[in-house]
């Protein structure tokens, strides 16, 4: 994945914002047009992540295999919301970590669900499949964010899904088996987060 937004975005920071994700300030922004990967993956999800009338007996992955994903979602639809969130995290985390350059021949590619199920993926692909899964289960899109951050332990960029629930922020992370509260992770520095309603820059509190 591409590490960070250009430094010019730092000019957008507001001097006043509440301490939120990982203890950093949320600074709301307006224009999402610069996020071509995000806008593209939303559009492709609507167009491509739908089962079609294909040969399900084929050993090759095709959109028919999305039935497995939809059957999984149907199997947990009546569970309490917390159990749904944990089940979605486990479901996606079963896939192997594969770099975009090995999967698609490019440094940074954001995969939709059927691509992730077929090819596995890297950190933002796990997070996107979790986001789309919870969206299909009826979880409000404004209560979820894709978070681009820096892992200060590994010294690499990373992506996770943040779910806002009952005054808590839950983190769904391909590097952590359990769903955890954001306060329990001390080595993540959020750069920006985004959902279908807007995006946020993050800056140190104080």
N, C-alpha and C positions, 0 to 999 in steps of 0.2 A: 504494500500500500504506500501511497505517497505520504511522506512524513507530516508536513504541516501546510497550512495556508501561508501565502506570502506575508512577509512582515508588515506590509502596508496595511493589513487588516487591524493592526494594533491601534491605528488611529481611530478606529471605531469605538474603542473602549470608553465607557461612561465612568465618571468618577464616583457614581453612587450606584450600588447594586447589592443585593442581599447575598450573604454567604450561603451557598447551596451545595452543589455537587462536589464531593470529595473535599468539602471545606473551602472551595473557591467561589468567587463571586460569579453569579449569572449576569451577563450583560446582553439583554435582548437586542436582536438585530431584525431588519426588515427584509431586505432583498435577498432572495435565495437563487437568483438567476445565475450566479457564479458557480453554483454547485451542479455542474453538468452530470457528474456521476450519479448523484442523488436523484435528480429529476429523471434521468434516463432509466434508472433501476425501478423507480415507481411506475413509469409508463410500461416498461417491459414486463413487470410483474402482472399488471392488469391484462396484458395481451397474451402472455406466454404461459403463465402458471394456471392453465385450465386444461383438464383432461379432454382429449379429443378421441374420436373413434379410430384408434390405431390398433395394431396387432399386439396385444398384451403378452402374447407368448414369445415375442421376439426377444432374443438375448440382448439386443441393443437397447440402450435407454431411450425412451421417447416419452411424449407427454402423457401417454396412458399410465405410466408409472406414477404420475401424480396422485392416482387413486390411493396408493399406499399412504401418502402424506395426508390426504383428506380423510382416509379411514382412521388414521391416528388421531387427527383433530376431532373426529366424531366420537372416538372412544373416550375422550377426556372432556367432552363438551359439558357434561353434567356435574363434573367435579367442582369442588370449591375453588375459587380463583387462585388461592395460594398453591394448591396442588397442580392446577393447570400450568402455572408459571414454572414450577419445578419440573414438571413432565416435559414441557417444551425445551427447557434448558438441557435436560438429559438427552432428549431425542436428537437435537442438533449436535451435541458434543460427542455423539458416537462416531461422527464422521472424522476422517483423517485431515490433518493440517497439510495443505499443499499450497505452495507459492503460486501467485498469479502467472509468473514468468514460465513456470512449468506447465500450468493448466492452459493458458491462453496465449502465451508468447509475448505478453506485455507486462510492464512493471506493476500496473495498477488496474484492476478490473473488478467491478462490483457485480456479483452474480445474483440472479434471481433464484427462486427456490428450486426449480427443476434442474438448473445448472449445478447448484450446490449438491443436490441429491445424487446427481450423476458423477460429478467430478471431484467432490469434496471441495475444500477451499481454504482461504485464509481468514484472519480475524473478523473483518467486516462482513464476510459471507456468512459466518456463523450468526453474527448479530442480526443481519438482515433477515435470515430465515426465521429466527426467533421473533423478530418484530412482526413479520408477515403472518406467522402462525398465530400469535396473540391477537392480531388484528382480525383474522378470520374467526377467532373465538369470541369476538365482540369486545375486546379490550379497547378503550378509547385511545385513538391515535395521539391525542394531546397529552396522554399520560405516559408516553414512551418516547425515548430519544436514542438515536444512534450517537455514541460518544466517541470522538477521536481524541486520543490522549497519548501521553508519553509514559512508558513504563521505565521508571528510574532505576529499577533493579537490573533489567536486561538492557537498558539504554537503547530501546527501540520504540518506534511508534506502534500503537495498538488501537483496537476498537472493541467496544463492548456495547451491550444494550442496557440502558437504565430504565427501570420501570418504577413509576411513582405510584405508591399504594399506601393508603392508611397513614399518611404523614411520614412515610419512610421512602427512601430511594433504594430499590433493590437492583443489584448488579448481576446480569447474566453474562458470563465470561467463559470463553472456550478454554481458558487456562485454569479455571476453578470448577470443580465438579458440582459444588453446592451453589445455590443462590444465596448471596450474602448482602448485608447492608453496606452501603458505600462507606460508612464510617470505619468499617473493619479493614479497609484497604488503604495502606499508608504510602504506597509507592507509585500511585497513579497521579499524574498531573493532567487534568483535562485541558484541551486546547479549544475545541468547539464541540457543540452538540446540535443535532438537527432532527426535526420531525416534519410532519405534513403541515403543521401550522406556522413554522418559523424556525429560526436558529439562534444560537447563543454563543458568544465568546465567553471565555472563562479567564479570570484574572485572580491573583492572590488576594485574599481577604486583608482588610486593614489599609 
